[in-house]
Amino acid sequence: MEKVSLTLAIGDYEHTRDLATGQVPVQGADLNVLYLPPEEAFFRFTFFREWEVSEMSMGKYVSLRSQEDNGIAAIPVFPSRVFRQSMIYVAEGGQITKPEQLKGKRIGVPEWAQTAVIYSRGYLVHEAQVPLDSVEWIQAGVNQAGRVEKVKLKLPKGVNCRSEPERSLTDMLLAGELDAILSARPPRAFGKGIRRLFSDYEPVEAAYFTKTGIFPIMHVIVIKTEVLERHPWIAMNLFKAFEEAKRRSMERLADITASHAPLAWLGPYTERMKKLFGEDFWPYGLEKNRATLQAFVDYAYEQGVCHRRLKLEELFPEQVLTFFKV
């Protein structure tokens, strides 16, 4: 049978590399892989759908899904997961030392619908008791002026977010015009007038996981629906290949015989991950991620990123929601 040719756009991740290099094949498919930074891949795929399979922002995906854009479908493979208490930035020498103090303040975001920002606002609302409508929200590029939203929003009543096209969030925070920035990327003045709210953020994030069970999912793999309609088997075959590539990566990271990355104590760190998150510490699939995904779609709806409340099962094709057993 002739193989289906697919182009995949994705970041250069250790846990997906064996698939991207062909060491783990996708049965029935030939992959042409484009290594792109997230911002470029998301922009080009959201607006132009230039390739068949793509890494995509979870926030953009659920927003489009809630607006009945059924041109793409995700498989429950999550290349990037990052806790986001580390992304709250404030001015050095300022008076804000706790997240609760952000109530009634001015907070900058690069995009309202950015996945990291959705999780961070969810943390502020549900854990720090900072209501959305108590904040003056400003949207702008973190380091460059002119960044815009990529999806249509439906902001809740009483919540306002104004765009500032001529300024950057970094400049506004340094000038005292903002009290905080929520940003996945550190502002260019980090350490030079700007600091993290949580300087020692790892224990804060570990405690958050222990309390909530949320291990934030940033990115997801999506496929054009027209491809799935022609070749419905591609969804599961891709899922299985990503799973195998991840398994091999986790096995390498746990090996203390040799250094598989230029880091000391990689094996013991992997054991720490297992103690906190479980044996499969980077899980794919719906059921293993139900708590995180449910919290995320709830946050996205509460914040006006999703235009309606989504059921988790409608995020993924039916063929990747169940698995055979021998």
C-alpha positions as CSV (number, residue, x, y, z in Angstrom):
1,M,0.0,0.0,0.0
2,E,1.3,3.4,-0.9
3,K,2.1,5.5,2.2
4,V,0.3,8.7,3.0
5,S,2.6,11.8,2.8
6,L,2.1,14.1,5.8
7,T,3.9,17.3,6.9
8,L,4.3,17.7,10.6
9,A,5.3,21.1,12.2
10,I,6.6,20.7,15.7
11,G,9.3,21.9,18.1
12,D,12.5,19.9,18.6
13,Y,11.6,18.0,21.7
14,E,13.6,15.1,23.2
15,H,10.4,13.1,23.8
16,T,9.2,13.4,20.1
17,R,12.6,13.2,18.4
18,D,12.5,9.5,17.6
19,L,9.3,10.0,15.7
20,A,10.5,13.1,14.0
21,T,13.8,11.4,12.8
22,G,12.0,8.3,11.7
23,Q,13.5,6.0,14.3
24,V,9.8,5.4,15.4
25,P,7.8,5.2,12.1
26,V,4.2,6.1,11.8
27,Q,2.7,3.0,10.2
28,G,1.2,3.8,6.8
29,A,2.6,7.3,6.6
30,D,5.7,9.2,5.5
31,L,6.5,12.3,7.6
32,N,8.1,15.5,6.4
33,V,9.0,17.3,9.6
34,L,9.3,21.1,10.0
35,Y,11.0,22.2,13.2
36,L,9.4,25.5,14.1
37,P,9.2,27.7,17.2
38,P,5.8,27.6,18.8
39,E,4.8,31.2,17.9
40,E,5.5,30.7,14.2
41,A,3.9,27.2,14.0
42,F,0.7,28.4,15.8
43,F,0.4,31.6,13.7
44,R,0.9,29.9,10.3
45,F,-1.3,26.9,11.1
46,T,-4.1,28.9,12.8
47,F,-4.4,31.4,9.9
48,F,-3.3,29.4,6.8
49,R,-3.4,25.7,7.7
50,E,-0.2,25.2,5.6
51,W,0.4,21.5,6.6
52,E,-1.5,18.4,7.6
53,V,-0.3,17.8,11.2
54,S,0.8,20.5,13.6
55,E,1.7,21.2,17.2
56,M,-0.8,23.8,18.3
57,S,-1.7,26.0,21.3
58,M,-4.3,24.3,23.5
59,G,-5.9,27.7,24.1
60,K,-6.3,28.4,20.3
61,Y,-7.6,24.9,19.7
62,V,-10.4,24.9,22.3
63,S,-11.4,28.4,21.3
64,L,-11.8,27.4,17.7
65,R,-13.6,24.2,18.7
66,S,-16.1,26.2,20.8
67,Q,-16.8,28.3,17.7
68,E,-17.6,25.2,15.7
69,D,-14.4,25.3,13.6
70,N,-14.3,21.6,12.8
71,G,-11.5,21.8,10.2
72,I,-9.0,20.3,12.6
73,A,-9.1,17.6,15.3
74,A,-6.6,17.0,18.1
75,I,-5.1,13.7,19.3
76,P,-4.4,13.6,23.0
77,V,-0.6,14.0,22.6
78,F,0.8,16.9,24.6
79,P,4.4,17.9,23.6
80,S,4.7,20.8,26.0
81,R,3.5,21.0,29.7
82,V,4.7,23.8,32.0
83,F,3.6,24.9,35.4
84,R,2.8,28.6,35.2
85,Q,3.3,30.1,38.7
86,S,6.7,30.9,37.4
87,M,5.3,33.2,34.7
88,I,4.1,36.0,37.0
89,Y,6.5,39.0,36.7
90,V,6.6,42.2,38.8
91,A,8.9,45.1,39.2
92,E,12.0,44.7,41.2
93,G,11.8,46.8,44.4
94,G,8.0,46.9,44.2
95,Q,5.5,46.1,47.0
96,I,3.9,43.1,45.5
97,T,5.1,39.9,47.1
98,K,2.0,37.6,47.0
99,P,-0.4,36.8,44.2
100,E,-3.4,37.9,46.4
101,Q,-2.1,41.5,46.1
102,L,-2.8,41.5,42.4
103,K,-6.5,42.1,43.1
104,G,-7.5,45.5,41.7
105,K,-4.2,45.9,39.9
106,R,-3.1,46.4,36.3
107,I,-1.9,43.1,34.6
108,G,-0.4,42.8,31.1
109,V,-0.9,39.7,28.9
110,P,0.6,39.0,25.5
111,E,-2.7,37.4,24.3
112,W,-5.8,36.8,26.3
113,A,-6.2,33.4,24.7
114,Q,-2.6,32.3,25.2
115,T,-2.7,28.9,26.9
116,A,-0.2,29.8,29.5
117,V,-2.1,33.0,30.4
118,I,-5.4,31.0,30.7
119,Y,-3.8,28.7,33.3
120,S,-2.1,31.6,35.1
121,R,-5.4,33.5,35.3
122,G,-7.1,30.3,36.5
123,Y,-4.6,30.1,39.3
124,L,-5.1,33.7,40.3
125,V,-8.9,33.3,40.3
126,H,-9.3,29.9,41.9
127,E,-6.2,29.8,44.2
128,A,-5.3,33.4,45.0
129,Q,-8.9,34.8,45.0
130,V,-8.2,37.5,42.4
131,P,-11.5,37.9,40.4
132,L,-11.2,38.5,36.7
133,D,-13.3,41.7,36.9
134,S,-11.2,43.1,39.7
135,V,-8.2,43.5,37.3
136,E,-7.4,46.1,34.6
137,W,-6.1,43.8,31.8
138,I,-3.8,45.2,29.0
139,Q,-2.9,43.1,26.0
140,A,0.4,43.8,24.1
141,G,3.6,42.1,23.0
142,V,5.9,41.2,25.8
143,N,9.0,42.7,24.2
144,Q,7.7,44.1,21.0
145,A,4.8,46.3,20.2
146,G,2.1,45.1,17.8
147,R,1.1,41.6,19.0
148,V,-2.5,40.8,18.4
149,E,-5.1,38.2,19.4
150,K,-5.4,35.2,17.1
151,V,-8.9,34.1,17.9
152,K,-12.3,35.9,18.6
153,L,-13.0,36.4,22.3
154,K,-16.3,36.5,24.2
155,L,-15.3,38.2,27.4
156,P,-17.5,37.8,30.5
157,K,-19.6,40.7,31.6
158,G,-17.6,43.2,33.7
159,V,-14.2,41.9,32.4
160,N,-12.3,44.4,30.3
161,C,-9.1,43.9,28.3
162,R,-7.8,46.7,26.2
163,S,-5.2,46.4,23.5
164,E,-2.0,48.6,23.6
165,P,-0.6,48.3,20.0
166,E,2.1,50.9,20.4
167,R,3.9,49.7,23.6
168,S,5.4,46.5,25.0
169,L,4.5,45.0,28.3
170,T,8.1,45.2,29.4
171,D,8.3,48.9,28.8
172,M,5.0,49.5,30.6
173,L,6.0,47.5,33.7
174,L,9.3,49.3,33.9
175,A,7.5,52.6,33.6
176,G,5.2,51.7,36.5
177,E,2.1,51.6,34.2
178,L,1.6,47.9,35.0
179,D,1.8,46.1,38.2
180,A,2.5,42.6,36.8
181,I,3.0,40.7,33.5
182,L,1.8,37.2,32.8
183,S,4.3,35.8,30.2
184,A,5.4,32.4,29.1
185,R,8.7,33.9,27.9
186,P,10.7,36.0,30.4
187,P,10.6,39.7,29.6
188,R,13.8,41.1,28.2
189,A,14.4,43.1,31.3
190,F,14.2,40.0,33.6
191,G,16.9,40.5,36.2
192,K,17.3,44.2,35.1
193,G,14.3,45.8,36.8
194,I,11.9,42.9,36.5
195,R,11.7,39.8,38.7
196,R,9.5,36.7,39.2
197,L,6.8,37.0,41.8
198,F,7.8,33.5,43.0
199,S,11.6,33.4,42.8
200,D,11.7,29.8,44.1
201,Y,8.8,28.6,42.1
202,E,9.3,24.9,41.9
203,P,8.0,24.0,45.4
204,V,5.0,26.4,44.8
205,E,4.2,24.5,41.6
206,A,4.7,21.1,43.1
207,A,2.3,22.0,45.9
208,Y,-0.2,23.2,43.4
209,F,-0.1,19.9,41.6
210,T,-0.4,17.9,44.8
211,K,-3.5,20.0,45.8
212,T,-5.2,20.2,42.4
213,G,-3.9,17.3,40.2
214,I,-3.4,19.8,37.4
215,F,-0.2,19.4,35.4
216,P,-0.7,22.2,32.8
217,I,-0.9,21.1,29.2
218,M,0.3,23.8,26.8
219,H,0.4,22.3,23.4
220,V,-1.5,19.5,21.5
221,I,-1.1,17.7,18.2
222,V,-3.8,18.5,15.7
223,I,-4.7,17.0,12.3
224,K,-6.7,18.5,9.4
225,T,-10.1,16.9,9.5
226,E,-10.1,16.4,5.7
227,V,-7.0,14.1,6.2
228,L,-8.8,12.1,8.9
229,E,-11.9,11.8,6.7
230,R,-9.8,10.2,4.0
231,H,-7.6,8.2,6.3
232,P,-9.3,7.7,9.7
233,W,-6.5,5.3,10.8
234,I,-4.0,8.1,10.9
235,A,-5.1,9.4,14.3
236,M,-4.4,6.2,16.2
237,N,-1.2,5.4,14.3
238,L,0.2,8.8,15.0
239,F,-0.8,8.5,18.7
240,K,0.9,5.1,19.0
241,A,4.1,6.5,17.4
242,F,4.2,9.5,19.7
243,E,3.6,7.2,22.6
244,E,6.5,5.0,21.6
245,A,8.9,7.9,21.0
246,K,8.0,9.2,24.5
247,R,8.6,5.8,26.1
248,R,12.0,5.6,24.6
249,S,12.9,9.1,25.7
250,M,11.8,8.4,29.3
251,E,13.8,5.2,29.3
252,R,16.9,7.2,28.2
253,L,16.4,9.8,30.9
254,A,16.2,7.2,33.6
255,D,19.5,5.6,32.5
256,I,22.4,6.5,34.8
257,T,25.0,4.6,32.8
258,A,25.6,7.4,30.4
259,S,24.6,11.1,30.0
260,H,21.8,11.3,27.5
261,A,21.6,15.1,28.0
262,P,24.3,17.6,29.2
263,L,22.9,17.7,32.7
264,A,24.1,16.1,36.0
265,W,21.8,13.9,38.1
266,L,19.3,13.3,35.3
267,G,18.5,9.8,36.5
268,P,17.7,10.9,40.1
269,Y,15.7,13.8,38.8
270,T,13.6,11.4,36.7
271,E,13.0,9.4,39.9
272,R,11.7,12.6,41.6
273,M,9.3,13.1,38.7
274,K,8.0,9.6,39.1
275,K,7.4,10.1,42.8
276,L,5.4,13.3,42.2
277,F,3.5,12.4,39.0
278,G,3.6,8.6,38.8
279,E,5.4,6.1,36.7
280,D,4.2,7.6,33.5
281,F,5.1,11.2,34.4
282,W,4.3,12.7,31.0
283,P,1.0,11.0,30.2
284,Y,-0.9,11.1,26.9
285,G,-4.5,10.2,26.4
286,L,-7.8,11.6,27.7
287,E,-8.3,9.6,30.9
288,K,-4.9,10.1,32.4
289,N,-5.3,13.9,31.8
290,R,-8.9,14.3,32.6
291,A,-8.4,16.5,35.7
292,T,-6.0,18.9,33.9
293,L,-8.1,19.1,30.7
294,Q,-11.4,19.6,32.6
295,A,-9.8,22.5,34.6
296,F,-8.5,24.0,31.4
297,V,-11.8,24.0,29.5
298,D,-13.5,25.4,32.5
299,Y,-11.0,28.2,32.8
300,A,-11.2,28.9,29.1
301,Y,-15.0,29.2,29.3
302,E,-15.0,31.3,32.4
303,Q,-12.5,33.7,30.8
304,G,-14.3,34.0,27.4
305,V,-11.8,32.1,25.4
306,C,-14.3,29.4,24.7
307,H,-17.7,30.6,23.5
308,R,-19.5,27.7,25.0
309,R,-18.8,25.0,27.6
310,L,-16.9,22.1,25.9
311,K,-17.2,18.4,26.8
312,L,-13.8,16.7,26.8
313,E,-14.8,13.9,24.5
314,E,-15.6,16.4,21.7
315,L,-11.9,17.6,21.7
316,F,-10.6,14.3,20.2
317,P,-11.7,11.9,17.5
318,E,-13.6,8.8,18.7
319,Q,-10.9,6.5,17.4
320,V,-8.3,7.7,20.0
321,L,-10.7,7.6,23.0
322,T,-10.7,3.8,23.4
323,F,-7.9,1.2,23.1
324,F,-7.9,-2.5,22.4
325,K,-6.7,-4.9,25.1
326,V,-5.2,-8.4,24.6
